Structures are given as C-alpha cells and as structure tokens.
Amino acid sequence: MAHPGHRSPIGHSYIILPTIDSTNNYAMRQIQAGLATHGTVWFALEQTAGKGQRGKSWLTTANQNIMLSVAITPDLLPTRQFWLSATVALACYDFYKKYAGDETRIKWPNDVYWRDRKAGGILIENVFRGSDWLYAVVGIGININQVLFDTALPNPVSLKQITGKDFDPTEMGRELCQALENRYQVLRAGNTVIMQEYQQALYKLHQPVTLKKGTASFETTITGVSDSGQLLTKDVTDRAFDFGEVEFVIR
C-alpha cells in the first residue's frame, strides 16, 4: 500500500508516441484532461513542432534522439522553480556525462553542453492554480544518433559524433528517466546539494566569457548562479542577469 506522499517513480508510465506536434503540448493536453499522474513520461519518435526556450523551435530528425516530456507534481514552493530546473539539468548532465565524459557541462540556465557545443536542452512549462504549483511539464531534447543538423543550429553535437557509437534512443530515454528520478529524490529531501552540484557543473565557471545584452557585447567572468536562477558574473563590478537578459557569444 502506498504511504502518504508516496509517488510512482519518473518513467513508471513510459508512453511512446509515433509522431506528435510537441511532447510538451501533448503532456499539457493530458494534464488538462486529467489523464496524467506524477512521473508519466511521453517519448516521441517524431516531433513536428518541437519547442525550445523563449519561443524558439527545437529541430530534430525522427527516430534518432531523445524527445520526451515528464509530468511532475512538485512538492515545492513556487519560489523554488529554479531548483527544479537545476535538478533536471543535473539529471541530464549525469546521463550525458556517463557516455560523453568529463567535458560535459550545464550551460546556464539548463542546456547540456559538450565542449562548446549544445547536446541538449530543457523546457519547463508550469501549471498554477492561484499560488499552487500543480504541475511542471518538463520537456527534454537530447541529441543521440543524429549527425546531420539543420544549418540554422549554431553549434549542435550528438553522442554519436562524440563516441562514434549508435544508441537506442527509446532505451536511452528510459535511462534518462532513472537519472531524473535519482536527482528528483534529492530535491524532494530538501537537499541544498542540488545547487552546489549545479554550480560545479556550470559551463565556463570561473572563466572569462563574452556575453551579449541587446546589441552590446562585453567580457565578464562567471562566478555562479543564485538560488533564484540569476547568472552571477564579475568584471569591474558584480553583475546578475535574469534568464533571457543575456546570451553567450560562442566563437
């Protein structure tokens, strides 16, 4: 018998969709229809209108990559939204690093990077009722077997390009769910190790970077990320940036 507060693990229900507009859209429709429980995962073999951060599209080839969304009912205060984001980023980092090695990093706020190239991205969309955080829909796209990318993508990379091996994306998706479950349990326990480990995995931590704000570019050094998710940097002065306020210039 389930004890109070018991939840099925992430991936307990792992639904494979042959083709879908976007797994996040589908997950959102399932939640609104009352057909989702915590930990339900929808994995798409093909996505026709994948969504990236800030309204960008996520372009990907069918049957080659991980494209999934997870329904999560967060036991968290809405002020902890960034902690969930950091938890998911760490899980993706754990999963990717196992295959791609130590040059795997998390680029703020939640892209998976290998060297200076983007291996994956995360898009979290939330459902609130008043101030109650009912659901988070966690969308994850990770490049697995794809080797030819749309030229519009600035710097993509896949596991196949890094390792020379082919993988089964559906099985890799299941493995990613296990990594998500492991990290989510740490978050649920209220453990601040999440933020510490997120910082340690940060792309270009303590290194000079070029950031662009509007049309202006400037050099600064990344010192970390705040609990609320601001990027912290230092040059002539200490700075803090909200998501969407600056972007990295990667040469």
Disulfide bonds with the S-S distance in Angstrom:
none
